[in-house]
Amino acid sequence: MINYNGKIFRPANSSANSETSNDTVFIYKQDGAIVTSNYTGGKIKKGHLIGLVNASGIIEMRYHQVNTDNQLMTGKCTSTPEILPNGKIRLHEKWQWTSGDKSTGNSILDEE
């Protein structure tokens, strides 16, 4: 199992309907199979995610955030890790808003 504790991620690419950008910073913590992250930056004033990681390092998560328009947004996401040649982690994310228009999207987050 991949240990995400203490890892910092930043979006490298996101769908147009995402609120994340390269200015968004995710700080991950892990306790057993439970993964959490606080994040902020860009269009996001404050966000939090919680998820479960499996033996392959895939995280099934739920997230909520307050954007710069003071809207509370929620969603769900599956993050699949790729280990890059430099040993850093790239997360391939498939997500869906559970608030607002309930649209879907994809993002790529790279470990700093």
N, C-alpha and C positions, 0 to 999 in steps of 0.2 A: 504494500500500500504506500502511496506517495504521502509524505508528511507536508502539509501546507502551512504548518505553524511558523509564523514570522515572515512568510513570503509576502512580497509587495508586487502587485500587478497594475498594469496600465493598459487601457485599450489601444490596440494597434489599428483596429478596423471595426466598424459597427454599421449596421443597417441605418438607413436615413431616419427611421422612426425610433431610434434609440435616444436616450437622454445622456448617454456617456460619450466622452471624447478623450483625446489624449491628455486632457487636463484632469481627468478623473483618476484618483488613486485609491486602490483597494488594499487594505491591510488585513491579511488573513490570520486567523488563529485556528488551532485544531486541538481537540481533546477527545482522544479515541477516534470514533467514526464521525464525530460532530465537528463540522467546519462552520465558522462564523467569519464575518468581515464587516468592518465599518468602512464606509467610503464617502468621498466628497470630491468636489471639483467640477468645473465646467458648469453645466446646467443643473447640477445636483448640489443642494445645500447640505443635505445629510442623508445618508442611506445606510441600511443594514441588511445583511443576508444571513440566512442560516440554512445548513444543508447536511446531508449525510454522504460520506464518501465510501465507495466500495473498494474491494481488493484491487481493482484495476485503476483506481484513482479517479473514477468518474464521480462527479458530485451532482446530486439531485438537490436543488435548492429552491427556496422561496425568498423573495426580496421585497422590501418596501423603502420608499425614499420620498423626500420632499424636494421638489424642484424649485428653481428660481422664480417661478410664478406662484409659489406657495401652494402647489397642488400635491396631494398625497397620492402617490402612484404605487401600484403593487404588481408583482409578476412572479413567474416561475421559470426555471432555467435548468438545463442539463449542460454541464461543463465536462468536456472530454479532454484529458491532457495529452500533450505531445512533448516528449523530451527532445530538446534541440541539441545539435552537436556540441554546443558550449555547456551542456548540462542544465541549462535553464528550462523552465516549464512554459509552454504555450498552451492556453486554454481555448478550445474551440467550443463556443457557446451557441446553443439553440434555445431561444427564449420566447415567452409570450406574456404580454400584458394581461393581467387579470382585472385591471381597471381600465378606464378610458375606452379606447376603440377595440381592445382585446386583440390587436394585431400581433403578428409574429416577427421574429428577426433573428439575425446571426451576428455574433461579435467574436473577435479574436483578442484575447488579453495576453500580454507578454510579461513574464517575470522581469523585474528590474534587477 
